[in-house]
Amino acid sequence: MKTEIMETSKGNLSMCHLEEHEIIRSTSDFLDVISNCPTDTVVLNKDRLHEDFFELRTRLAGECLQKITNYRMRLVILGSFDNIESRSLRDFIYESNKNGKTVFAEEINSAIDLLR
């Protein structure tokens, strides 16, 4: 994993660039990533998260977001979320973006605007 620090008006962000073979499949994998980030805001690309993350019934997303809360961090997940069929996932993303601690956005500038 390579980390690039980005200075913004909402604080420094850690852009985490995982290798192509590195996919976050478990809470343990997620903890490895956030523990290696030098800032309190972690930025990940959507494609680095296993599809189970977006299946809310697996509870992977909830467990990962609980870690973000416990460690008083923020999380940005970058990618396209326009074609989501699951109403519960759309609602989850909407509520997360409203809260501003975990943000789902297509590009980094939109994500920064949503952060609190």
Sequence and secondary structure as in RCSB ss.txt:
>XXXX:A:sequence
MKTEIMETSKGNLSMCHLEEHEIIRSTSDFLDVISNCPTDTVVLNKDRLHEDFFELRTRLAGECLQKITNYRMRL
VILGSFDNIESRSLRDFIYESNKNGKTVFAEEINSAIDLLR
>XXXX:A:secstr
 EEEEEEETTEEEEEEE  TT  B SHHHHHHHHHT SSSEEEEEGGGB GGGG GGG HHHHHHHHHHHTT EE
EEES  TT   HHHHHHHHHHHHHSSEEEESSHHHHHHH  
